[in-house]
Amino acid sequence: MNFPATQGREAPHAPAPDAEDALAALMDLLRDDLEACNTAIIARMQSPVQLIPQLAAHLIAAGGKRLRPLLTLAAARLCGYSGERHVGLAACVEFIHTATLLHDDVVDESDLRRGLASANAVFGNKASVLVGDFLFARAFELMVADGSPEVLRILSSASATIAEGEVLQLVIQNDTTSTEQQYLEVIEGKTAALFAAATRVGAVVADRGLEEAEALHSYGHNLGIAFQLVDDALDYSAEQERLGKTVGDDFREGKITLPVLLAFARGDEDEQVFWRRVLEERQQNEHDLQHALTLMRHHRTLEDTVARARHYGDQACRALDAFPHSPYRKALLDVVEFCIARAH
């Protein structure tokens, strides 16, 4: 994996004072578009099969920042688009994302989602998988309704890549011989692919050229990697509790993420024996998570993970150099800081 050298211990940059307000500012800038997108989402979640809208209402009640559809809306406006196609595509992006969350919670046997009972905990695994399938179908209806073969290519390809990333994560789960390159392939698939597609279609609906489309693809791709790196660091951070999540879920599931890979690589033989026991053999006791956190602090793996997220965030910001200054460009730049500042 071609991560930049952090010289072992470089601390991440301090977040901007208004970093936590960046997403709210973007939502305010796109208020009308976002309202139209939410209306489209609710309308497309309706079904005469009552379990579908019931489960959908549970998902809506659980909140969520609508980050991915916001990226589609902002990218289109950044490119000067003044029509309405971006609203349906933003809803499509949200359906793809929500479908993957439903399936992920079943695969991971998660009981919580954003601090509330997950859909599979409330409605059962079968209902969650099938409603996830329903949402994927709705997403493809929206792609087809848009009428652009290029949009269909981008979003359908992203959907396949997401599935590949999830399967690869399953393959390397519990395997301490996994490489950082494999880890990067996982997060490029399961997270960055949808971020990149969400932003790229904004250039397509605005009928912009390849340079702008590639720039927005690069922005979304790098932002998605940064976002997932921070998420993986947060799983071992006390900040998780403030966000309504449980610390150490990845650890209990034996997921191989960058904080673990760095701790394993930097550890001595005894430490590596520990990691194999808790992750590969899944023999964990009540003190093991705390010991894992101690090892991560000792080797500064969380700081280095966030520093690497900062690198990808910088790459995302540089991609927007292709666009002139505007409120939308500034908002997208600030969203990068928001994504990374979650670690603080």
Secondary structure, DSSP 4 states (H G I P E B T S, - for coil): --PPP-TTTPPPPPPPTTGGGHHHHHHHHTHHHHHHHHHHHHHHT--SSTHHHHHHHHHHHT----HHHHHHHHHHHHTT--SSHHHHHHHHHHHHHHHHHHHHHHHHT--EETTEE-HHHHH-HHHHHHHHHHHHHHHHHHHHHH--HHHHHHHHHHHHHHHHHHHHHHHHTT-TT--HHHHHHHHIIIIIHHHHHHHHHHHHHTT--HHHHHHHHHHHHHHHHHHHHHHHHHTTSTHHHHTT--TTHHHHHT---HHHHHHHHHS-HHHHHHHIIIIIS----TTHHHHHHHHHHHHTHHHHHHHHHHHHHHHHHHHGGGS---HHHHHHHHHHHHHHHTT-
